[in-house]
Amino acid sequence: IIEIVLDCIDHCALMQRMRDDGAGALSSFLGTTRNTFTDGKQVQMLSYEAYIPMAVKQMQSIAAKTRAMYTSIMHIAIVHRIGQVPVGQASIVVIASSPHRRDAIEAVAWIMDEVKATVPIWKMEIYTDGSMWKENAE
């Protein structure tokens, strides 16, 4: 499952779509908007923009590379939200299923690193007193 969405990501529904009787592990990561950043600025929301065709293609490539690296992976979901994402809501959900936990956990971590480093999605932090475009490599 590779998607870029405009609305809230339903993590529970996504987990259900990923279930498989052969999978003993479903590992997930939810990236959510927090209310402050390291410099103490109060955050109202994040706003994401994407070059959607290229972003989807890159996310598909990441999923394919993940399957090659972690051959026991059964299912992968990478869902990224664009537009405004208020405090407390998810901007990204990554899920991997496999028979055993180690590959699922490591695959999710690797996918997140690759998404942040290579997918053309840009983030603006919107504060109570202004806004700033941020690099997406943290």
C-alpha positions as CSV (number, residue, x, y, z in Angstrom):
1,I,0.0,0.0,0.0
2,I,1.6,3.2,-1.2
3,E,-0.6,6.4,-0.8
4,I,-0.4,10.1,-0.5
5,V,-3.6,11.4,1.2
6,L,-5.2,14.7,2.0
7,D,-7.2,13.6,5.0
8,C,-6.5,12.0,8.4
9,I,-4.7,8.6,8.2
10,D,-6.7,5.9,9.9
11,H,-3.9,3.9,11.4
12,C,-6.2,1.1,12.8
13,A,-7.9,0.6,9.4
14,L,-4.5,0.4,7.8
15,M,-3.3,-2.1,10.3
16,Q,-6.3,-4.3,9.5
17,R,-5.6,-4.1,5.8
18,M,-2.1,-5.3,6.5
19,R,-3.1,-8.4,8.6
20,D,-2.1,-11.8,7.3
21,D,-2.4,-15.1,9.1
22,G,1.2,-15.9,8.2
23,A,2.5,-12.7,9.8
24,G,3.5,-13.0,13.4
25,A,4.6,-9.4,13.5
26,L,3.1,-6.1,12.4
27,S,5.5,-3.2,13.1
28,S,4.4,0.4,12.6
29,F,5.6,3.9,12.9
30,L,3.3,7.0,13.2
31,G,4.9,10.4,12.7
32,T,2.8,13.0,14.4
33,T,2.8,16.8,14.7
34,R,4.1,17.8,18.1
35,N,3.3,21.1,19.8
36,T,6.8,22.5,20.2
37,F,10.1,22.2,18.5
38,T,13.6,22.1,19.9
39,D,14.0,25.9,19.8
40,G,10.9,26.2,22.0
41,K,8.6,27.6,19.3
42,Q,4.9,26.8,19.7
43,V,3.7,24.8,16.7
44,Q,0.1,25.1,15.4
45,M,0.5,22.7,12.6
46,L,2.7,21.4,9.8
47,S,2.0,21.9,6.2
48,Y,3.3,19.4,3.6
49,E,3.6,19.7,-0.1
50,A,4.7,17.0,-2.6
51,Y,5.5,16.4,-6.2
52,I,3.0,13.5,-6.0
53,P,3.9,11.4,-9.1
54,M,7.6,11.4,-8.2
55,A,6.8,10.9,-4.5
56,V,4.7,7.9,-5.2
57,K,7.3,6.4,-7.6
58,Q,10.0,6.9,-5.0
59,M,7.9,5.4,-2.2
60,Q,7.3,2.4,-4.5
61,S,11.0,2.1,-5.1
62,I,11.6,2.2,-1.3
63,A,9.1,-0.6,-0.8
64,A,10.8,-2.7,-3.5
65,K,14.2,-2.2,-2.0
66,T,12.8,-3.1,1.4
67,R,11.5,-6.4,0.1
68,A,14.9,-7.2,-1.5
69,M,16.7,-6.4,1.8
70,Y,14.2,-8.1,4.1
71,T,13.0,-11.1,2.2
72,S,10.6,-12.3,4.9
73,I,8.5,-9.1,4.6
74,M,5.0,-9.9,3.6
75,H,3.2,-6.5,3.3
76,I,4.4,-2.9,3.4
77,A,2.3,0.3,3.8
78,I,3.7,3.8,3.4
79,V,1.0,6.4,3.7
80,H,2.0,10.1,3.8
81,R,-0.4,13.0,4.4
82,I,0.0,16.3,2.6
83,G,-1.7,19.6,3.3
84,Q,-2.2,20.9,6.9
85,V,-1.6,18.4,9.7
86,P,-2.6,19.8,13.2
87,V,-0.8,19.0,16.4
88,G,-1.5,15.4,17.5
89,Q,-2.4,14.1,14.0
90,A,-0.3,11.7,11.9
91,S,1.6,12.9,8.8
92,I,3.1,9.5,8.0
93,V,2.3,5.9,8.8
94,V,4.7,3.0,7.9
95,I,3.8,-0.6,8.5
96,A,5.6,-3.8,7.7
97,S,4.5,-7.4,8.4
98,S,6.6,-10.5,8.5
99,P,6.6,-13.9,10.2
100,H,9.0,-12.6,12.9
101,R,9.5,-9.2,14.6
102,R,13.1,-8.3,13.8
103,D,12.6,-7.9,10.0
104,A,9.4,-6.0,10.5
105,I,10.9,-3.6,13.0
106,E,14.1,-3.1,11.0
107,A,12.2,-2.6,7.7
108,V,10.0,0.1,9.2
109,A,13.1,2.0,10.5
110,W,14.9,1.7,7.2
111,I,11.8,2.8,5.3
112,M,11.4,5.9,7.5
113,D,15.0,6.9,6.9
114,E,14.7,6.5,3.2
115,V,11.4,8.4,3.0
116,K,12.9,11.3,4.9
117,A,16.0,11.3,2.8
118,T,14.7,10.7,-0.7
119,V,11.0,11.4,-1.2
120,P,10.1,14.8,-2.6
121,I,7.8,16.0,0.2
122,W,8.4,19.4,1.8
123,K,7.4,20.5,5.3
124,M,6.6,23.9,6.6
125,E,6.4,24.4,10.3
126,I,3.6,26.9,11.2
127,Y,4.1,28.6,14.6
128,T,1.9,30.9,16.6
129,D,4.3,33.7,15.5
130,G,5.2,32.8,11.9
131,S,6.4,29.9,9.8
132,M,9.5,28.3,8.3
133,W,10.3,25.7,5.6
134,K,12.3,22.8,7.1
135,E,14.6,20.2,5.7
136,N,13.1,16.8,5.9
137,A,16.1,14.7,6.9
138,E,15.6,14.5,10.7
